[in-house]
Amino acid sequence: MQTVGDQPKFVWGVATASHQVEGAWRADGKGLSIWDGFACIPGKILNGDTGERACDQYHRFEEDVRLMQELGVGAYRFSIAWPRIVPDGKGAVNPEGIAYYNRLIDCLQAHGIEPWVTLYHWDLPLALQLEDDGWLSRRTATAFARYAQVCFDAFGDRVTHWMTFNEPWCTAVLGHGSGCFAPGRVSSDEPYQVGHHQLLAHGLAVQAFRAGGYDGAIGIANNCDWREPLTDTPDARQAAQTSLEFFFGWFTDPVVFGDYPTIMRDRLGARLPRFSPAERDLLKGSVDFLGLNHYTTQYVSAEPPPANAVDQMTGNGGLTQDVGGYLSSDPAWETTSMGWFVVPWGLRKMLGWIQRRYPGLPLYVTENGCAVHEPDAATAASDTLRCRYLEHYTQAMRQAIQEDGTDVRGYFCWTLMDNFEWARGFSQRFGLVRCDFDTLERTPKQSFFHYRDIIHAHPVIVPPPE
């Protein structure tokens, strides 16, 4: 761990996902992913956009690494595309895929940037979906563990921070509940089966990592909005707690404690799969750290709020009947172009909740960022909303560390540059760097330099004395 004086250096980074930035969708032996297939279905992606080229980072990564160096980040969180490594998900390994990530990792290290690797950011090999029912099958968990082992063997001499999954909640709920994400299935029961197999895949991958004696740490990056009780009543507080357990606890309780939250067992009954004793042992304690992807906050109440209701489908991903509660907002809250509320204190409260529920585990903010309506380069050059967002959210995180004693060790801004925003195509821009999707020219925005200033001002964030 790098230090400044006698204090550990805080990890400041940026994050991306392979399907959103790499492009080169059929280059050098890469197989198709479920998102490649999903984008071919008319009406699934806004404006018919695809990730076939995206930002073309596959061919331009050296330029992007130089931008990261100019930004001053110490770490780059990126995901490996499973179908680039194992094109059909379970067969032969693609040496060109291994070679690409070797080049990227070596380039990062040559520029003083630490690679943080996510093994799965939603781009499941299409063959596994067609032949094995994807995450509805336990076979996919076994295939994932084998793919993870390939990555550990290929890159484990240089990568010391791994995350098995990015936002498994989204794969389960948006991919198999509402169907707005690949593979586009709609069901009230499938999300729990899919989540179960992702958790088993995580456990098997961590077992392989620890058995292999690789240096470093392995964790998971789970997403969660903060749920603030609308009123200071027992019913509202319980509704907020239930919502957080169905959101963050669903994929965190098992990897820390070995089983799902009790409230999920009570409410779902036989709809929630059960872990065998061996599987509980496999999962319990299977993280060295926890990642949090956090963007927004809502109020929650046990009864319908009088006004300012939030779309229940959006807020709960279609699981409203299971989760319960009613979501609402404050009309004074600023919103991003995604329609998400800007509530920095929600991050501070979310981090504190995680620390209390899972004590002793280091935390990293593995994603946090802001989509801004930027129709042209001139607008993007002065992205003041994103500057305010980063200033206030990182300040809230520092308060969690310095005033609350929360063990947060790093922050990764989402995202380095504008990219393919899943079902919304290229309509949403989260980047610190503007990407012209016609020419692929990269241009740093005002927020790029503002984030650089934040990094330079806070190389160390000291917790309160015990």
N, C-alpha and C positions, 0 to 999 in steps of 0.2 A: 504494500500500500504506500502511495506517495504521501509525503508529509510536508507541511510548512512549519518550520520550527519543530516543536514537539507535538503538533496537532495533525491528525490525518487530513489529507486534502479531500475536499468535497468533490464528488464526481459530477461534473457538468457535461451534458451530452445532448445529442439530437438523435431522433429515431425515425426509421422508415420501415416499410414492408416490401418484400421482394416483388409481389405482383403489382404494387402501386408505382414502383419506380424503374424496375429493371428493363421491361420490354423484352426484346429478343425472344419472343414467345416460342419460336420453333428453332432457335439457333443452337448449333453444336450438340445435337442429340437430346435437347430438352423435350420431355413429354408434355401433354396437355394437362391442365388443372381443371377443377370444377368451375373456376371462374372463367377460364377460356371457353368452356362449354356454355356456361350461363349467359355470357355476353352475346352468344350467337342466337339466343331466343329473343325474337322481336318484343320490345316493350319492357324488357327486364332492366336495362341500363338507360339512364336518361340520355336522350339525343343519340342513342345507338352507339355510344362511345365504347371502346374496348381498351384493354391493357396490352394490346399487341406490341405497341411501341412505348407507351407510357412516357417516361423521361429518358429512356434509353441509357440508364445508368450502366447497363451491362457493357456498353462500349465507351462510356464517358466517366467511369468511376474515378479515374485519376483527377479529372477536373473537379469532381465533387469532393474528393478528399482534400484537395488544395483549398477549396472553400471552407471546409471544416477547420482546417488549420488556421485560416485567416479569422474564422469565427472565435477560435480560442478554446474549443471544446476538448476535453480530455478523453471522450469516449463516443463511439458510434454504435448505437443499437440498431442492428439490421436483422432481417430474417433470411434464412436459407430457403430456397424454393425446393421443396421435396421432389417435384417432378423434374427438376434440373439435375438432382443427384441420383434418383432412382426413377426413371421415366414412367414406369408403370406402377410404381409404389412398392413393388415386392420382388422384382426380378434383378436383372443385371444393373450394376452401378455404372453410371456414365462418367468416364474419366474427364471429359471436357467440363462437366459441371464441377467436379472437384478442383480442376485447374483454375476455373474462374474464381472461386472463393479463395483459393490460395493466393491468387494475384491481389484480390481485394484486401485480404487480411495482411499480407506483406506490405502493401502500399500504406495501409493505415498505420502499421507499426513504424514504417520508415518516416512517417510524418508525426510521430509522437502521439498517436490516437489509439486508444485501447478498443479492440473489437468486443462488443457484447452481442452474443448471438441468440436469436429466437429461432427455435427449430420449426415451429408451426405458426404461421400467420395466415391461416384460412385457405391456402392454395393446395388442397388435397389433390393428389394425382387422379385424373378423371377415370382411369382404369379401375381404381379401387372403388369408386362410386358405382360404376357400371357392373363390375364383376362381383363385388363383395358387399354392396349396399353401404359403402362408406362407413361413417361413424355409427350406423345402426348395427354394425357387426363387431364382435369382439376380435375378429381376425384383423381388423384395421389397427387395433391396439398393438397386436403382435407385430404387424408390419411397421408401425411407427417406431417401436423399440429397436427393430433391426436397422431402420434408417438412422435413428439417433446414434446407434453404435458406429455406423459408418462415419458419421460426422465427428464423433468423439475421436475416432482413430485418425481421421484425416487432419483435423484442425486442433485437437486437444493439446498439442505442444505449444500453441500460441494463444488460444482462447481460454480464458480463466473464468469467465462469467457467462453462464448459459441460462436460458429460459426455455422450458419445454413448450409451453403454449402461450399464445397471446389471446386474451379474451375468449376463453372457451364458452362463456355465457353467450357471446354473439353467434358462434357456430351452432350452439344448441337452439337458442331462441329465435334468432333472425334467420338462420338457415333451415330450421326444421319446425319452427312454430308459426311465425308469421309468413315465412317463405320469401321475404324481400331480399335475402342474401342467398348465394349459392349454398346448397344445390336446389333451393327453391321449393322445399317441401312444406306443407301446411298441416299441422297436427297439434293437438293438445297434450299428447302423451310422448311423442318422439323426442322432444327436447330433453327429457329426463334420461331416456335410454342413451342418447347421444352424449350427454354430459357424463354419464356413468363410464362409457367407454373411453372418453378423453381422459378421465381421471385414472383409469387403469393404465392407459398408454403412458401417462405421466409417471406413474409408479414404476412401470417396467423400465422406462428410460432412465430414471434416477437410479434404479437398482443396477443397471448396466454401468452407469457413470461411476458409481461408488465402488462397484466390484472391480472396475478397471484401474482404480487408483490414480485417476487423472487429477492434476492440480486444479485448484479453483473451487468455485461454488456453483450450485444449480438451484434455480427457483422457478417461479411461475409468475406471469403478468396478468392479473385479474382486473377487470374494470368494475367501477362502481360510481354512481352518482351519490352525493350525500342526500339523505332524507332527514329533513328537519321537522320535528313535530309542529303542526300548525298552531296548536294551543298547548299550554302546560297542564295537560290532563293525562291521567293514566291511559285512557284509550288511545290518545294521539301518540303518546310515547311508545306504546306497544305496537301501534301500526307502523311507526318509523323503524322500530327494532326488527319487526317481522320483514319489512321491505329490505332492510340491509342484509338480513340473514339469507333471504331468497336470492339476493343479488351477489354480494361478496362472499357470504358464508357458504353458499352452495359449492363453490369451487375452492374454498380455502379451508373450511373445517375438515374435510377429508384428508388433505395433505398435511395438516397439523395434528389433528386429533384422531383421524382414522375413520370418521363417519360423518354423515350429513347432519346439519342442524336439527335439533329435536322438532322444531316447529315445522320443518319440511316433512319429517316422518309423520307427524300428527295430522297434517293437512292433506297429504298426498296418499297416504296408505300404500296400497299395492301398486300404485302408479309409479312409485319411486323404487328403482331396483335396490337390492340389498347386496352389500359386500360380504363375502365369505370371511371367516376369521383370518385366513391367509392373506386375503386382499386388504383387510383392515391393517394388518401388520405391514404389508407392502407400502401402504400409503402413509401411515402414521409417521410423522417426522420426516417426510420426503422432500422438504425444502430447507435450504440454507438461508434463504432470504425471501421476502415477499415483494413483488412489484405491484404498484397501483397505477392503473390508467384512469385518470379522472378529468372530467371536463365541466360538469355542471351540478346544479343543486335544485331540488324541488321541496316544497312543503308537502307533508302528508298528514291526513286526518282520518279518523274512523268514520266520520259522517261527511256527506257531501259539503264542500265549502260553499259559501254564499256567492263567490265570484272568482274570476281569474283561474278557472280550471285548466289543467294541463291535459293534453290528449293521453288518455289512459293507455291506449295501444302503444304510443311512442314511449311513454315513461316506463311501462312494465313489460314491453316487448310482447304484448298479447297474453300475458299470464295473469291478468288482473283478477280473474276469478280465484286463482290459487293464492295470490299474494294478498289480496284485499287492500283496503285503504283507498283514499282519494288524493290525487295529486293536484297541487295548485302552485301559484307563483305570486311574487310581489310585483305589482305593475311598475315599480320604480327600477326593477332590475333591467340592466342593459342586456341585449341579446346579440348573438353572433349571426352570421348568415346561415348557419345551420338551424337557427331558431333556439339555440341552447342559451341558457341564462348565465350571465357572468356574475358569479357569487364567490369571491375569493375565500371568504371565511368558511365556506363549505369544505374546501380542501383541508384547512387546519382541523376542522372537526372530524373529517373522515380519517385523517392520519391518526388522530388521538383514539378514535374508536378501534381502529385496527390494532394499535399498540396495546390497548387494554384487553382486547379479546385474544390476541396472540402474543403475549409478552415474551421477550427474549429473542425475537426475530428481527434482524435489520430490515428496514424498509427503503425502497427506492421508488420515486415517482417515475415510472417507466414511460408514461405519456401524459402530456398536458399541453394544450395549445388552443388555437383560436382560428376559426374560419371567418374570413372577411370578404365582403363583396368587392372585388377588384376587377372591373370590366376592362381596364387598360393599364398599361405600364405606368402612366403618370399617377393613377390612383394607388397602385401597389407601392410606389416609391415612398408614399407617406401614409403608411398603415398604422395610424395612431391608435386605433382600437386594439390592435395586437400588441403594441407597445405597452399600453395600459394594462392589458390582460397579463402579460408576462411580469410586469412590475408588481402588480398586486398579488398575483398567485404565488410568485416566488417569495414575496414578503410574508404571505400567510404561512408558507412552508417554513420560513426562517423562524417565525413566531412559534410554530409547533415544536421546533427544535430548541430554540433559545429560551422560551418561556414555559413550555409544557414538558420539556425533556423527552420529546418523541425521538426515537432513534432512526432518523432519516439520513441516509448517507449519499444520496445522489438524486439528480433531477434530469430528465431527458425531455427536451422540448419536442412536441409534435408540430411541425416536422421540418426537416431540412429544406425541402423545396416543394412547391405545388406539385401535385401528382394525381393519379387516377383514384378518385374518391369512391370506389366501389359502385354501388347502385346509382350514385349521383354523378357518375362519370367525371368529366373535367369541369363541372360547374362550381365546385367548391374549392377554395384556395386556403390551405393551412400553412403554406410555406414561409420560412424566413427569407427564402430566395424565390423570386418569380421565375417560373419556367414558361417560356413561350412555347406552346404545344405545337406550333407550326414549324418554328426554326430550332427549337430546343435550346435557345439561348438562355443562360442563367444570369439573373440580375439580382444582387442583394437588395433587400428592402430596408426601410428605416428600422424595422424590428430586428433585423440581422445585427445592426450596429448597437441597438439598445440591449439586446441579449448579450452581446460581447461585453458591454460595459458592466452588466450585472455579474457576469462571470469574473471579470477582472476585479470587481469590488468585493467579491465574497469567495476567495479561494478556500477559506476555512469557515465553517459555521459552528461555533462553540456552544455546546449544550450547557444548561445551568449546572452549577456545582451540586453534587449529591448531598 
